[in-house]
Amino acid sequence: MKKIVLTGGGTAGHVTPNIALMPRLKELGYEVHYIGSYDGIEKKLIEEMGVPYYGISSGKLRRYFDWKNFTDPFRVLKGFGEAKKLLKIINPDVVFSKGGFVAVPVVQAAKRCHIPTIIHESDMTPGLANKLSIPAAAKICCNFPETVKYLPEGKAVLTGSPIRQELLKGNKLAGLNFCGFTAKKPVLMVIGGSLGSVAVNNAVRSILPQLLKTFQVIHLCGKGNLDETQKGMEGYVQYEYIKQELADLFALADIVISRAGANAICELLALRKPNLLIPLSAAASRGDQLLNAKSFQQQGFSMVLQEEEITPQLLLSTILELYENRNSYAEAMKKSGQSNAIEMITELIEDAANTTVSK
């Protein structure tokens, strides 16, 4: 049986694409193992999948001053030693990295052990962890055409991001029943990420009475962000987080408002959901969501509003414009070549696994 080690962690975005690959990898006959941090978010998510999980030491590599900058390099070195030992025991044919700082020592250890590595970069420009991993990679998968120019020639492959296949199997009728909605009125879905977005939540709630004249609204507002004053409002449902029924809610939605995280927008692309993106501002991030949103806008997949420019009237008029032109956005997404990421990535993994790496 072929063996693969998956790695990546720190945020759910560094784990869920790996989870999306697992069913196909098992179909192809791979024994799947996972290397992550001792107690990161990836540990719980992967152990729930019944996949062997191994924790290693990890440290964050920062571009800014922090006292931990003096101690974390030693954690990374320790992680490298632990990863190298694990790889020798597991003896995988290939390593696939989704990024995050825990992946750096794993990728470097794989290079030292002459194990081919495929890495995936979700954002427009590579983050620091992937920049450190790129020289050791055989191929680099990416989500955006613009990313190719930032990567070594011959290594970059435009694949899109693997998404959970169960999201493609939603049932609209089940979604209607779950929300208590009618089939006679369109549905707007609002997603602020697992932690929610105060800015997006407040903006949507400020125009809720006007929105409900045209739409029914599903609001995934994040942990601790429910508004008790709006519970029971006809045509409006709010949830902190949805897991089991998410595919049904996507099937029900006619248009979507979302942040512009790479995994989130790739899910919208695969589902062909016309969307309005409100990217996290540069002041609150390294600016990757701004670039992600701009690319999707230029490709005709999305409308975009900057958080700082939103007014109630502008938000309402943009949502109505999106709904009016929803078919053109869905058609542009249908023509995209980035809708078969799992097959493209597993083909690269197969090629790498079948390549004899010179000792």
Secondary structure by P-SEA (a helix, b strand, c coil): cbbbbbbccccccccaaaaaaaaaaaaaccbbbbbbccccaaaaaaaaaccbbbbbbbbbbccccccccccaaaaaaaaaaaaaaaaaaacccbbbbcccccaaaaaaaaaaacbbbbbbbccccccaaaaaacccccbbbbcccccccccccccccccccccccccccccaaaaaaaacccccbbbbbbbccccccaaaaaaaaaaaaaaaacbbbbbbcccccccccccccccbbbbcccccaaaaaaaaccbbbbcccaaaaaaaaaacccccccccccccccaaaaaaaaaaaaaccbbbbbcccccaaaaaaaaaaaaaaaaaaaaaaaaccccaaaaaaaaaaaaaaaccccc
